[in-house]
């Protein structure tokens, strides 16, 4: 397995352990996208979820803003560009004028998953 694929799997695994704080709205996010998550630096960031079919969803993070449209099944996906390490970030996901989810304390850096030995630090 290449290092790149391993890092992608590691990021997904770590994000799965995070909880999500979602404001009650028609836009829904998976449990792996939420406050206090860590994103891998230097790779595109994929954000996805569900909304009303046909609804435009805007994702804003670190000065980048992308828009996606929910398909017939309500699923949408937006891809942000590569990020670099820095201060904690805030991600805003919005749909209709009254729908807005703000995720706080998002960090960008190296994400590693280690397991096995009981003496690992």
PEBEL-V161242 format. One record per pair of residues at least 24 apart in sequence whose ideal C-beta (glycine too) atoms are under 10 Angstrom apart, sorted by the first residue. I is the first residue (numbers start at 0). GAP is how many residues later the second one is. Records with the same first field share a line. If there is no record, write none. Layout:
I = GAP  GAP
This chain:
3 = 39
5 = 106  107
6 = 33  35  36  103  104  105  106
7 = 32  35  38  103
8 = 104
9 = 30  100  101  102  103  104
10 = 26  27  28  29  32  34  35  100  101  102
11 = 28  34  99  101
12 = 98  100  102
13 = 24  25  26  97  98  99
14 = 24  25  96
16 = 96
17 = 85
19 = 29  81  83
20 = 80  81  82  83
21 = 27  71  79  81
22 = 70  76  77  78  79
23 = 75  77
24 = 26  68  69  70  71  73  74  75  76
25 = 24  25  26  29  44  48  69  70  72  73
26 = 24  25  28  30  43  47  49  66  67  68  69  72  73  74
27 = 46  47  73
28 = 64  72  74
32 = 58  60  68  70  73
33 = 57  67  69  70  71  72
34 = 55  56  67  68  69  70  71
35 = 52  67  68  69  70  71
36 = 54  66  68  69  70  71  74
37 = 67  68  69  70  71  72  73
38 = 41  44  50  52  67  68  69  70  72
39 = 42  43  68  69  70  71  72
40 = 41  42  43  44  45  66  67  68  69  70
41 = 40  41  42  43  66  67  68
42 = 38  39  40  68
43 = 35  36  37  38  39
44 = 33  34  35  36  37  38  46  61  63
45 = 31  32  33  34
46 = 29  30  31  32  33  44  46  56
47 = 27  28  29  30  31
48 = 25  26  27  28  29  44  46  52
49 = 24  25  26
50 = 24  25  42  44  45  48
51 = 43  44  47
54 = 40  41  44
55 = 38  39  40
56 = 36  37  38  39  42  44
57 = 34  35  36  37  42
58 = 32  33  34  35  42
59 = 30  31  32  33  34  42
60 = 28  29  30  31  32  42  45  47
61 = 24  25  27  28  29  44  46
62 = 26
63 = 27
64 = 27
66 = 27
67 = 25
69 = 25
81 = 26
82 = 24  25  26
83 = 24  25
84 = 24  25
